[in-house]
């Protein structure tokens, strides 16, 4: 019983590796080679980072709020990116290349940040936000509906009419160039937001 | 009610729940932390950063490309 409780607590507090493993299994069932490589590669990277001396916990260092000028510049770049990439046909490899660029930059920042000198002793846990679990609960609810819809599909690559997945619902809207451009711009801004935090969380204690 | 309508209804309900949670976290931050606060806190681990980066990139790629 104690072991089960400890495992459950670890799963809640350090969910990245088990969640990546479960998502990797789903991708293997979907049988899309690129998705499998992405998820398995990320799982390997996460395990490597987890096994380093001192674990993978970082020093509390939330970045300072971005200045108005930085926000305007980032919004301008995101708008230009969204507009430019919205012209790329959705069925070509060029679109994959355009989407790969921000991803490669973000992974470069992550790997670079992981090479900084660090203490072998894990830093203390930062304060836990009250009721933090409400947001992951929402995410898990979406994931469960997605999983159910996916399991109701006739096969891994054929959409279910009765139980559409979220991507099946959203894809018609994203065939509009304007909406696709807007979505791409927002997507890039979210990536920038994540990268700012990856750079801010420190290694040295 | 068809199964399709029920599924779409669940998506709409989840979207509404997200909007309500965003509003509540803005209006009453003591009752519910903002999503950004929770994600920033979750990023205290490099493994979570890997997972969040993958989720961000893959969702963009998965939703936008058609192949």
Interface residues (C-beta under 8 A of the other chain):
Chain A: X14 X15 X16 X17 X19 X20 X35 X38 X39 X42 X45 X46 X49 X50 X55 X56 X57 X58 X60 X62 X90 X91 X95 X96 X99 X102 X103 X106 X107 X110 X113 X114 X125 X126 X128 X129 X130 X131 X132 X134 X135 X136 X138 X141 X142 X145 X149 X161 X162 X163 X164 X166 X167 X169 X170 X171 X174 X180 X183 X184 X187 X190 X191 X193 X194 X197 X198 X201
Chain B: X2 X3 X4 X7 X8 X10 X11 X14 X17 X18 X21 X30 X31 X32 X33 X35 X36 X37 X38 X39 X40 X41 X43 X44 X45 X46 X47 X48 X49 X50 X51 X52 X53 X54 X56 X57 X58 X59 X60 X61 X62 X63 X64 X65 X66 X67
